[in-house]
Amino acid sequence: MDIYEVKDFSEIVKGNTYPGRGIILGMSADGKSAVSAYFIMGRSVNSRNRVFEETADGIIIHAFDPSKLSDPSLVIYSPVRKYGENLIVTNGDQTDTVYDGLAAGKSFEIALESREFEPDAPNFTPRISGMITFKGGSFTYKMNILKSADAQGSACSRFNFAYPALAGVGHFLHTYEHDGNPIPTFQGEPERTVIPNGIDEFTDKIWNSLDAENKVSLYVRYDDLATGKTETRILNKNK
């Protein structure tokens, strides 16, 4: 086994109908861009009834058809926000927890100490979070997963990962191992995946690799390290 292998995204999710929600952070192959991506999937009407909309500092999720929204608590939130030189990406309202924590002088990890997995028994969906920190013409990034320590949801296990930026390398963290009932929580370290130079190539790669029935929305962002220019793409199954 090559522990440093970097796999194509399509290879990682091949045959997996439900990795759930996913975060990818890393650097483009040419070393010129910090890259971030976030996608959501859904099995229920409530989960599938969503669209991404761009904001001044990231994105927000809205109900595509408000009349079909049954419970907004775990499906409506801002997955991506920028605070200073930090880009926050999460799968829930802990985006705001990290944002407010940074504003109060806390670290990414300490801010997330106040949160735990989602209260959606029996799945106990993990909260996954990531943050890119820009430092002049370079960057580093962190990832975090908060998941149930047992099948009863009696305690929260906390895992933090910190990475240097390596050209062409990204890390992919998602909520579930695969579909199921209950849905099995993601296990192990974030998976290493290839990050191409072009935003359209990467957007198409992610979108076309996700299960056609369960995918809902995708956001991809390339931040040019030399110029600070941001380029983004949003794909919504609901149009």
Helices and strands as residue ranges (DSSP letters): H 9-13, E 22-27, E 33-41, H 45-48, E 50-54, E 59-63, G 66-68, E 80-83, E 86-90, H 94-103, H 108-112, E 127-135, E 138-148, E 156-164, E 169-174, E 191-194, H 199-209, E 215-224, E 230-236
